[in-house]
Amino acid sequence: MAALTPNGGSPSITSTTYEGALFQLIEFIQLAENNTDINGTGANRITGTINGDTMMFKGRIDITAGVDKDVNGDLKFFPSDYLEIPSWNPGDGTGTLKQPTWTGQLLELINELVKRQENETINPDRVRYIDVPEYNFRTGKITAEYNIPVQKTMTDSGAEYAAKNILGA
């Protein structure tokens, strides 16, 4: 299991795995994108669909980000929170995720999962679940595609989906 320690302070992301946190955050963003009170422009930059036949959660991330150099001359990206989500709470920073914005935490999760999928000890078959994010300097956008296995549990009210723990340490 890819262990993640949730932040204190009632964070929006409470999963204890990186896969689960990414799934939870994408679902959170998609709910906001579908809410016209939050997303009056109709922006749809985070897509995701569960295929019940293959049990895969597949989608694309397409967010705007500025770029600058840090004091060491390394490139640093500043993703834009294109939606102000009133219910977003990053937590207090005492857990694994340190970024205060939902786009920042999204990139933290993707970065960690890409590192784990490239680790031959964790992922000996080198299965690609997440594309390495790309930054387009012309458009100022970060894009990545993902394809994460999910599991379904039947409940009294229907079905619930959760991301499978695929890149455990």
VMD Tcl script that draws the C-alpha trace (Angstrom):
set ca {
  {0.00 0.00 0.00}
  {1.29 3.46 -0.90}
  {0.93 5.06 2.53}
  {-0.04 8.69 2.83}
  {-0.58 10.52 6.10}
  {-3.59 12.84 5.85}
  {-3.16 16.37 7.15}
  {-4.79 17.42 10.38}
  {-7.31 20.24 10.53}
  {-10.23 18.53 8.72}
  {-8.67 18.35 5.23}
  {-10.75 17.68 2.12}
  {-8.44 14.78 1.20}
  {-8.54 12.05 3.84}
  {-7.37 8.93 2.00}
  {-4.38 7.08 3.41}
  {-3.06 5.95 0.00}
  {-1.73 8.05 -2.88}
  {-4.02 6.29 -5.34}
  {-7.03 6.89 -3.11}
  {-6.10 10.52 -2.52}
  {-5.75 11.16 -6.26}
  {-9.12 9.50 -6.92}
  {-10.71 11.46 -4.06}
  {-9.25 14.79 -5.22}
  {-10.25 14.28 -8.87}
  {-13.79 13.40 -7.82}
  {-13.84 16.49 -5.55}
  {-12.71 18.73 -8.44}
  {-15.20 17.16 -10.85}
  {-18.06 17.89 -8.44}
  {-16.92 21.53 -8.34}
  {-16.59 21.69 -12.13}
  {-20.20 20.48 -12.44}
  {-21.50 23.08 -9.96}
  {-22.52 26.25 -11.85}
  {-22.32 28.32 -8.65}
  {-18.60 27.46 -8.44}
  {-17.85 27.05 -12.14}
  {-19.87 29.66 -14.00}
  {-17.55 29.45 -17.03}
  {-18.09 25.71 -17.50}
  {-14.36 24.91 -17.37}
  {-13.74 21.17 -17.64}
  {-10.01 20.73 -17.13}
  {-10.05 17.56 -15.06}
  {-11.81 14.64 -16.71}
  {-12.38 11.18 -15.34}
  {-14.64 8.27 -16.11}
  {-15.02 4.88 -14.49}
  {-15.41 2.00 -16.92}
  {-17.43 -0.66 -15.12}
  {-16.30 -3.36 -17.54}
  {-12.55 -2.81 -17.15}
  {-12.76 -1.36 -13.60}
  {-10.47 1.49 -14.62}
  {-10.72 5.19 -13.77}
  {-9.39 6.97 -16.83}
  {-9.00 10.66 -17.51}
  {-6.91 13.71 -18.23}
  {-5.60 16.66 -16.27}
  {-5.18 19.95 -18.13}
  {-4.33 22.85 -15.82}
  {-2.73 26.24 -16.30}
  {0.52 26.95 -14.50}
  {3.07 29.71 -14.41}
  {6.76 28.87 -14.37}
  {9.76 30.63 -12.89}
  {13.24 29.77 -11.68}
  {13.96 29.26 -8.00}
  {17.12 30.50 -6.23}
  {19.04 27.47 -7.55}
  {18.02 28.14 -11.15}
  {15.64 25.17 -11.25}
  {12.23 25.54 -12.85}
  {9.35 25.86 -10.41}
  {5.73 25.56 -11.48}
  {2.86 27.53 -9.99}
  {-0.43 25.83 -10.86}
  {-3.53 27.98 -11.06}
  {-6.60 27.17 -8.99}
  {-9.03 28.04 -11.78}
  {-11.94 27.37 -9.41}
  {-12.47 28.80 -5.94}
  {-14.01 25.85 -4.15}
  {-15.57 27.04 -0.87}
  {-15.45 23.57 0.71}
  {-11.72 23.05 -0.08}
  {-9.57 22.60 3.01}
  {-5.90 21.68 2.47}
  {-5.50 20.74 6.11}
  {-2.80 22.07 8.39}
  {0.23 20.70 6.52}
  {1.20 18.19 9.21}
  {0.63 15.23 6.89}
  {2.21 14.14 3.63}
  {0.66 16.77 1.35}
  {2.20 20.20 1.89}
  {0.71 22.42 -0.82}
  {-2.05 24.81 0.29}
  {-3.98 24.67 -3.00}
  {-5.92 21.82 -4.55}
  {-3.93 22.11 -7.80}
  {-0.71 22.02 -5.78}
  {-1.82 18.86 -3.97}
  {-2.93 17.37 -7.30}
  {0.59 17.83 -8.69}
  {2.12 16.48 -5.46}
  {0.06 13.30 -5.81}
  {0.83 12.85 -9.50}
  {4.54 13.42 -8.90}
  {4.68 10.80 -6.14}
  {2.69 8.24 -8.13}
  {4.89 8.74 -11.21}
  {7.99 8.21 -9.03}
  {6.47 5.03 -7.61}
  {5.49 3.64 -11.01}
  {9.06 4.20 -12.26}
  {10.48 2.28 -9.28}
  {11.20 -1.29 -10.44}
  {10.91 -2.64 -6.88}
  {7.39 -1.23 -6.51}
  {6.29 -1.72 -10.13}
  {8.42 -4.58 -11.57}
  {6.21 -4.94 -14.65}
  {6.62 -1.21 -15.41}
  {2.87 -0.73 -15.87}
  {2.05 2.89 -16.85}
  {-0.81 4.22 -14.74}
  {-0.01 7.91 -15.08}
  {1.78 9.69 -17.88}
  {4.68 11.87 -16.80}
  {3.11 15.36 -16.75}
  {4.13 17.64 -19.58}
  {4.39 21.42 -19.50}
  {3.73 23.36 -22.69}
  {5.62 26.66 -22.50}
  {3.54 28.11 -25.35}
  {0.13 27.47 -23.76}
  {1.24 27.49 -20.11}
  {-0.53 24.20 -19.40}
  {0.40 21.06 -17.54}
  {-1.22 17.92 -18.94}
  {-1.22 14.30 -17.85}
  {-3.36 11.27 -18.50}
  {-4.13 8.58 -15.96}
  {-5.63 5.10 -15.92}
  {-6.04 3.80 -12.37}
  {-7.63 0.48 -11.36}
  {-10.67 0.79 -9.11}
  {-12.72 -1.63 -7.07}
  {-16.48 -1.60 -6.60}
  {-18.35 -2.37 -3.41}
  {-22.10 -2.88 -3.37}
  {-23.87 -0.97 -0.62}
  {-27.49 -0.52 0.48}
  {-27.66 2.67 -1.58}
  {-25.98 1.31 -4.72}
  {-22.31 1.00 -5.61}
  {-19.21 2.73 -4.29}
  {-15.88 2.92 -6.07}
  {-12.41 3.26 -4.58}
  {-8.96 3.33 -6.14}
  {-6.98 0.12 -5.78}
  {-3.65 0.23 -4.01}
  {-1.40 -0.48 -6.97}
  {1.90 1.23 -6.21}
  {2.54 0.23 -2.62}
  {5.93 0.68 -1.07}
}
mol new
graphics top color blue
foreach p $ca { graphics top sphere $p radius 0.5 }
foreach p [lrange $ca 0 end-1] q [lrange $ca 1 end] { graphics top cylinder $p $q radius 0.2 }
display resetview
